[in-house]
Amino acid sequence: MPAIRNQIRELRALREMTQQELADRVGVTRQTVIAIEQDKYSPSLETAFKVAIVLGVSLEQCFQYDPRGKR
């Protein structure tokens, strides 16, 4: 089953940003950020773009598609 992996935790830590700060700036709950970081939830395309913009990186730097990965 294909999976989408992400680097949000690492990118957020580099910016010394808390999960709550990221959630507030993206417009989601802290629980949503936690679920995304743990690869338990794939965000909508709009939310994914917002995360990338807030973190100041490209969408591809935040999220990677692995066609062989398992969810």
Sequence and secondary structure as in RCSB ss.txt:
>XXXX:A:sequence
MPAIRNQIRELRALREMTQQELADRVGVTRQTVIAIEQDKYSPSLETAFKVAIVLGVSLEQCFQYDPRGKR
>XXXX:A:secstr
  EEEE HHHHHHHTT  HHHHHHHHTS HHHHHHHHTTS    HHHHHHHHHHHTS HHHHEEEETT   
